[in-house]
Amino acid sequence: MRPAVRIPDSVLDDVRGSARSPAVARLRRGAVTVLAVIVVLGAVGLLGVRSATVYTAGGGYELTLTYPRVARAGLDVPWDLTVRKAGGFTEPVVIVVESEYFDMFETQGWTPEPSAETSDASRTYMTVDPPPGDILTLGFDAYIQPSSQLGAPGAVSISERGVDVVTLEFTTWLVP
């Protein structure tokens, strides 16, 4: 006579459970927590562009810059410079920027367009016609290049007769 064959209640009855050591469980719990934190940060917008505004004054000028403090590749970013000069502008304004800083951007252009532009090994000199009144606003329409992985420090200055009379420094950080 043949022995009785036990018929399983489920197809999973003979599948062995995995060994669950406390260390593996803690590691799994930690990984899930980190992933959940990243998802929540992204969902509330904390992993997107963070802009900052910096200010300085000197040489009769006041500079205010809104720039991307933290950004990610492929995203549009703000870069808006406001130059204020008490009494107004009587001659063209020479705005000097660090060329290397702008290597991380894909540009759509400057607003207003400079009337003249030149550069040396490290800086770009943009001449902007004097606006009416005592405020000049220069906007840079751009986004971070998809290939950019690192941020960079930058500086913007106002130059008169080849001498920087006021300089504003800032840094943009890029995150993956």
C-alpha positions in Angstrom: 0.0 0.0 0.0 1.2 3.4 -0.8 1.7 6.1 1.8 -0.9 8.8 1.9 0.0 11.9 -0.1 -0.7 15.1 1.6 -2.4 17.6 -0.6 -1.3 21.2 0.2 -3.9 23.8 0.9 -1.9 26.3 -1.1 0.7 26.3 -3.8 2.9 28.3 -1.4 2.9 25.8 1.4 6.3 24.3 0.5 8.0 27.7 -0.2 10.5 28.4 2.5 10.4 31.8 4.1 13.5 33.9 4.0 15.6 34.2 7.1 15.0 37.6 8.7 17.9 38.7 10.8 17.5 41.9 12.9 20.3 43.5 10.9 18.7 42.9 7.5 15.3 44.2 8.8 17.0 47.4 10.1 18.8 47.9 6.8 15.6 47.4 4.8 13.7 49.8 7.1 16.4 52.4 6.8 16.5 52.2 3.0 12.7 52.5 2.8 12.8 55.5 5.1 15.5 57.3 3.0 13.5 56.7 -0.1 10.3 58.0 1.5 12.1 61.1 2.7 13.4 61.8 -0.9 9.9 61.3 -2.3 8.4 63.7 0.2 11.1 66.3 -0.3 10.5 66.1 -4.1 6.7 66.2 -3.7 6.8 69.4 -1.6 9.2 71.1 -4.0 12.3 71.1 -1.9 14.5 69.5 -4.6 13.8 72.1 -7.2 15.2 75.5 -7.9 16.0 77.7 -4.9 16.6 81.3 -5.8 18.3 83.9 -3.6 18.6 87.7 -3.7 21.9 89.5 -2.8 22.6 93.2 -2.5 25.6 95.4 -2.4 26.3 99.1 -2.9 29.4 101.1 -3.9 30.7 103.7 -6.3 27.3 105.4 -6.5 25.6 102.2 -7.5 23.3 99.8 -5.8 23.2 96.2 -7.2 20.5 93.7 -6.4 20.7 90.2 -8.0 18.2 87.4 -8.0 20.0 84.2 -9.0 19.7 80.4 -8.7 21.2 79.5 -5.4 20.4 75.8 -5.8 19.3 74.3 -9.1 19.1 71.1 -11.1 20.1 70.5 -14.7 17.4 71.1 -17.3 15.4 73.6 -15.2 14.7 77.3 -15.9 16.3 79.6 -13.5 16.1 83.3 -12.6 19.0 85.7 -13.1 17.9 89.3 -12.8 20.2 92.2 -12.0 18.9 95.5 -10.9 21.3 98.5 -11.0 20.2 101.7 -9.3 22.1 104.9 -9.6 20.9 108.0 -7.8 20.4 110.8 -10.3 20.1 108.5 -13.2 22.4 107.2 -15.9 24.2 109.7 -18.1 26.3 107.3 -20.1 26.3 103.7 -21.1 26.6 101.2 -18.3 29.4 98.5 -18.5 28.3 95.3 -16.7 31.0 92.8 -16.2 30.3 89.1 -15.4 32.5 86.1 -14.8 32.4 84.1 -18.1 33.0 80.7 -16.4 29.9 81.0 -14.3 27.7 81.2 -17.3 29.2 78.0 -18.9 26.5 76.0 -17.0 23.6 77.8 -18.7 21.9 77.3 -22.0 20.9 80.8 -22.8 17.9 82.3 -24.5 19.5 85.8 -24.3 19.8 89.0 -22.4 17.0 91.5 -21.9 17.7 94.2 -22.9 20.3 93.2 -25.4 23.6 94.8 -24.7 24.6 97.4 -27.3 28.2 96.0 -27.3 29.8 92.9 -25.8 33.4 91.8 -25.5 35.3 89.4 -23.4 38.8 88.6 -22.2 40.1 85.3 -20.8 37.8 85.3 -17.8 35.2 88.0 -18.0 32.5 89.3 -20.3 31.9 93.0 -20.7 28.4 94.1 -21.7 27.7 97.7 -22.5 24.0 98.7 -22.0 22.6 101.9 -23.3 21.6 104.3 -20.4 17.9 103.8 -19.5 15.7 106.7 -18.6 15.4 107.1 -14.8 17.7 105.7 -12.2 17.0 102.0 -12.5 18.5 99.5 -15.0 17.2 95.9 -15.0 19.2 93.2 -16.9 17.5 89.8 -17.2 19.1 86.6 -18.4 16.7 84.1 -19.8 18.3 80.7 -19.3 18.1 77.2 -18.0 20.8 74.9 -16.6 22.4 72.7 -19.3 21.5 69.0 -18.9 25.2 68.1 -19.0 26.0 70.5 -16.1 26.9 68.6 -12.9 28.6 71.2 -10.7 27.7 74.7 -9.7 30.1 77.6 -9.8 30.9 80.9 -8.1 30.1 84.1 -10.0 30.5 87.8 -9.8 29.0 90.8 -11.5 30.5 94.3 -11.5 29.9 97.7 -12.8 32.9 99.1 -14.5 33.7 102.8 -15.2 36.7 103.6 -17.5 38.1 100.1 -17.0 37.8 100.0 -13.2 35.3 98.0 -11.2 33.5 100.4 -8.9 31.2 97.8 -7.3 31.2 94.0 -7.3 28.6 91.5 -6.2 29.6 87.8 -5.6 27.4 84.8 -5.5 27.5 81.0 -5.9 25.1 78.5 -7.6 25.0 74.9 -6.4 23.7 72.1 -8.7 22.1 69.0 -7.4 21.4 65.8 -9.3 
